[in-house]
Amino acid sequence: MTRARPAAGSGSRRPVEVRSVGVLGGTFDPIHRGHLALAECALDQLAIDEIVLIPAGSPPHKQGRAISPADDRLAMVRLAVDGRPGISVDPIELRRHGPSYTVDTVAALLEAAERDGRPIAPTVIMSADAFAELPTWHEPDRLLRLARIAAAPRRGHLVPDPEPVIARLPGLAGRLDLFDGPDLDVSSSDIRARVRAGRPIDHLVPQPVAAYIEAHHLYRDPPWRKTRT
């Protein structure tokens, strides 16, 4: 929800609007209907003006694994969000070298928004399984100083219990929102396996994404190309 704050330096200036922005990161290899449904649930249930999808550059938890090139993953995300109001994509992590830590991405988004004169209040959106691992993330206390956290159940996982996580991360208290996620059983790994097996994926990804995967021969054997950075 957009809110106003006084402009620095003078009480006579117009208040500066602060946009509430949800940050949803992922490898998106490929992006699927579950990702989009999670973004739409967050838009519907949380006080958020916009959801920004952030394709991961070099995900620390997937080091050593083959993932599709950044330009392919970015193209698929752009195709998936086209025409969806309130959902956009930012390739900020793809422009950076080194591991893609969420805390660094959020800090960079805040800095860029301030430079543009359009300050934001970020909320990092995640599923229940990611939320349970939040204390192990890179600089989690700093992340909580920069952003709120919003977590939703993922099919096959219980509703997030915040107490064990708050016990390990006291700064999370008062900085957490829980919301209802989509009841969809879909994963990127399953989609890749279906493509390799020649099975249909049209019901799991938007049609333009399915067409892109087919046209660019992604996820076929032999293994797809490794990420270019």
Protein Blocks (a to p, Z undefined) as FASTA:
>chain_A
ZZddddehiakbccdddddddddddfkiacdfklmmmmmmmmmmmccfbdcddddfbdfk
lghiacddfklmmmmmmmmmgopahiacdfklmmpgcjddfklmmmmmmmmmmmnopacd
ddddddfklmmmmmmpghkllmmmmpccdddddehiacddfklmmmmmmmlgopaccddd
ddddddfklmmmmmmnopafklmpcfklmmmmmmnopaiacddddddZZ
